[in-house]
């Protein structure tokens, strides 16, 4: 096999892995009733990035997406988590998740930033707090996506009722609704 074909095959394999839709673990090994690294001050420690993405018809791979820790904008502290999705397929969810113990937990709270206010719904906050699905990973339809992110510019704080017991998954992210490339930022994920 010539060197260029080998490198191209390796690159395609890595790209396929980078766009994989199913996390293989829940992000932590010792779940508690508190979120580990809630403000992303320690990067992605304690978190696992999950995706449920449509296929790009031009490449045959999942659409481009990314999650990165940023220092601007932040709701508090020195860091926040920014999600990016190429939403040109008008679909897709990207999230950060970790295992959690829901005993004595009734609320999940998260801050989310929109750089702009829009009368159109471009993205929605995607939130999940519940048992680990039997197949081991989440899908888009399992998230609460009732809240549009662009209903105002700047940071907003949202609370969700948690109706779960024992050990499960807490996950927060974004869902694309409008056909555009979009980046939105979350911070301060807490259980109480």
N, C-alpha and C positions, 0 to 999 in steps of 0.2 A: 504494500500500500504506500503510495507516495506521501511525503511529509505534509503537503498542503491538505490533502483529503483527510489525513489523520487529525490534523489540527482543527479542521472544519467540523469533523465528527465530534471531537471533544468539546468544541464550543457549542455545538447544537445540543449536546447532552447536558452541559452545564446550564444552558438557557432553559431547557425543558425542566430541569430540577428547580431552577430559580422560580419558575412559574407554577410549580406544583400546587394543587388545590388543597391537599389534605395534610394538616399537621400530623406528625407521628407521635407527639407527646403533648401534654397539656401545659408545659412550660415550667412547672415546678414539681418537686418530689415530696415536699412536706407542706400541704395546703394548710392555711390558717384562715381565721375570720377577718384578717386584714389583708389588703392588697400589698404585695411585695413591690417596692420601688414604684409607688403610685404616681410620682411626678417625673419619672424617667431620668432622675438625677444620676443614676448609675447606668445610663444607657438602656439597653434592653434586658438587663439582668432580671430574671424572674418571668419574663414575657416570651411568648412564642408568636410569631406572625403567621396568620392564616389567610387564605385566599379562596374565594369561589368566583372564578372569572370566566367570561365567555372566550371563545376562540377567535383570534384575529384571522379573518379569511385570507389575508395576504401572506401570512406565515404558517398557518396551521398550529400555532402555539397560543397559549393564553395571552390576552392583551397585557401590555406593559403595566407594571405596578411596582411600587416601592414603599418601604417604611423606613424612616430615618429619624434619629434624634436630632433636634435643632435647638439653637439657643435664642431664636427669635422667629415668631412670637412665642412668649410663654405666659401662662396665667399666673404662675408663682414659681419661685425658685429660679434655677438657671437652665432648665431644659424642658422640652415637651416632645411629643411624638407626632411627626407629620406623615400623613399617608398621601400617596399619589396613585391615581388610576388613569390610564388612557381610556376614557369613557366613550370613545367614538362608536362602540358597539351598543351604547345606551344601556349598559348593564354591568354588574360586577360589585363585589364586596371585598374589602381588605380590612383586617382587624388584628388587634393584639389580644392574646388570651393568656390566662394562667388558671391553675387549679385554685379552688377556694373552698373553705368550710362555711356553710351557710347557717349553721346553728346560731341562733340569736342575731341574725342579720335580717333586716327588713328593707334596706334601701341601698341602691347602687347610685353613686353620683359621679358625674364626669363634666369637665369643662371642655368646650369645643370652640374653635376660632374660625370665623369666616372673614376673609379679607374684604368682603363686599356684601351689601344688602341687595337682594334681588327679589322681584315679584315672581320670578320663575323658580321652581324647585330644581336645583342643580344637583345637590347631594342631600342625603339624609343621614342622620346619626344612626349607626347600627349597634344595637346593644343586646347582649344575651347574658343572663344569669340563671343557670339551671343545671340539670344533670348532664353528664357527658353522654352524647348520643351513642347508641349501641354500635354504630359503625365506627366510632372513634373521632369523627371530625364534624364540624358544623357546616351547614349549607345556608345559602342566602335566606331562604324562607323561614329559618328558625330565629332570625333576628327581629327585634322590635325596630321597625324603621318608620315610625309614625312622625318623627320630628324632622322638619326641614332645617338644614344648617344655615341657609342664607336668609332666614327671616329677619336678621339684623346683622350689622357689621360689628366685628370685634369679638370679644369673649362672651360666652353665655354658659351658665351652669344649669345642668339638667339632672333631675332625680327620677329614678325608676323604682317601682315597688319590686321587691324580691320575694317571690313565693316559691322558695326551694328549701330543701332540707338536706342535711348530711353534706357530702363532698360533691362538688360539681365543677363547672367552668364559669368564670367571668370573662366576658369578651366585649371589647368596645372598638369601633372602627367607623368606616364610612361606606355608604352605598351610593353608587352613581345612578342618577335618574336622567340627566340631560346629556346629549351627545357632545362631550367636550373633554379635554384633558383637564384634570382638576387635582388640586392639592388642598387638604384641610388638616388642621392640627388639633390634637387633644392633649389634655393635661389633667392632673389631680384626680385620678380614678380612685374612688374610695367606697368601702362597704361600711355600713353602720346599722 
